[in-house]
Amino acid sequence: YRQPVSRAEIEKIRGVKCDKIINNLLEKGLIEEVGYKETAGRPTLYGTTQEFLVCFGLKDLSELPPLGNMLASSKDHL
């Protein structure tokens, strides 16, 4: 939903370290490095790949469900 995104931004959203998750997604070809953020340290920016779209049966990212629906659904499972 927020692309490109840095590792630190992902960790801030999730509230936990995400090194292993990012590495797994990179290995599976679901995300890729798309550039570097123009801030101190120039962190790597990640984005989804064409393989991500194929894996989830999407034509493009606009077909992702609305984020509001995702948040409501996740609260139902808590």
N, C-alpha and C positions, 0 to 999 in steps of 0.2 A: 504494500500500500504506500510505503514511503521509500521511493527509490530515486537516485542511489542513496545508500545508507552505509554508515561506518559501523565497525564492530562496537565501538563505544555507544553509539546511538541505539543499537540493538540491545545491548546490555542495560541501558537506561530504561528502555521500554519493557523488557522482560524482567528486570530486577535481579538477574543472575548472570554469571559468566557464561559465555556462549562459544568459547574456543572450539570445543569438540563438535558442537552443532554446525558451526560454520564450516569446519573442515569436512564433516560428513556431506553437507550440501555441495561443497566444492567437488569432492570426490565423485558424487553422483551426477555432477553436471547440471544441477538445478539452479545454482547461482554461479556468478563469475565476477572477477575483478573488472570494474568498468572505469576506474580512474582513481584520482587522489583528491582529497578535500584540501582546499586552499586555506588551511589553518596550520598552527604550530604542529610539527611532527608529520604533516601531510599523510594522515591516515588513509588507508585503502578504502575505496567505496565499492560496494557490492550491488549487483542487480540480478534479477531473475534471467534465465536463459530461455531459448526456444524449447529446450528439453523440459523445462518447468511447465510451459504451456501445454505441451503434448501430454505429459504425465497427468495433468489435471483436466485434460479435455477442454482447454480454452483456446479460442482463436487469438485473443489478445488480453491484456490486463484489465481492460474495461469490463470484461465478463466476470471478474471476481465479484463475489457477493458483497453488498454494502457492509462496511465496517461496523455500523451500528448493529446489524443482525448478528455478526460474529461476537460482539461484546455481550449482547443479550443472551446468546446461546451458551457462552462460556460461563456466565453467572448462574445459569440453570443447573450446571454440572457441579457447582461448588457446594 
